[in-house]
C-alpha cells in the first residue's frame, strides 16, 4: 500500500471513529426521588418517583410507587405501583417533540393502604427550625441541640457505616424492574446510594437537609438525603433516614 492510500485510510478511520463517538448513546442511569407522606410506629410511607434514563437520548420512562420503608433498617417492606409513563422523541429532528404514553398498572389505593396501616400524618412545616440541627461529616450524622443554654456542641448520632447500610437498602432496585438489560439474573439487587463500593466519600457525595421532618403521633424524625449530582448519566437518589425523635 502506497503512502497516499495509507493517508486516505487513516483519515477514513478517524472520520468513522468520530462519527461513532458522536452517535454513541448516554450511559444508562436511574434516579429515585422520595416524598414522605405518613408513618407507623415501625415504618414510613413515601411516594417514590423513579426515572429511567436509558441508553438512548430519545427515550426515557418514569414510574411512581407507594413504598413502605422500615424505620429500623431502611429496607423496602412493600411497594405498590401507581403510574408508569414512557417518553419518546424522534431522533435527529431540530425541535424535540416528546410523546407521552401511559402504561396500564394494577390499581393502588393509596389512602386505603395508609388507613389500613394506621399511618400518621406528617407535621406541617413551620418557621420553627426544631430543637436540633444536623450535619453530615466523614464520621457520620451529627446533631447539635439548638435549645440548650450551655450548648454542648456537635454529637455523633449515627455512624457513617450505619447510614450507608440504610441508604443501600432504601435505594435498592431489582434487575427485573429496570427496562434495559443489566444482569442475567432478574433477582439481582442494585443500590443507587450507600453501596460498599462507592468510590466517593459519602458525606461528599450526599447533601443533608439540616432540619428533620416529624410525624404526628410518632416519636420519629426523618432527615432527607440528596445523593445525586444532577447528571442524567449518573445514578442517584433523594430519600429519607429515620431517627429517634429524642435527637
WOHU-V998060 format. One line per field, one symbol per residue. burial: 1 if it has 24 or more other C-alpha atoms within 12 Angstrom, else 0. A space follows every 50 residues. Layout:
burial->???
This chain:
burial->00000000000000000000000000011111111111111111111111 11111110111111111111111111001111111110000000000000 00000000010011000011010000000101111110011111100000 00000011010111111111111100111000000000011111100000 01101111111111100111111111110001011111111110001
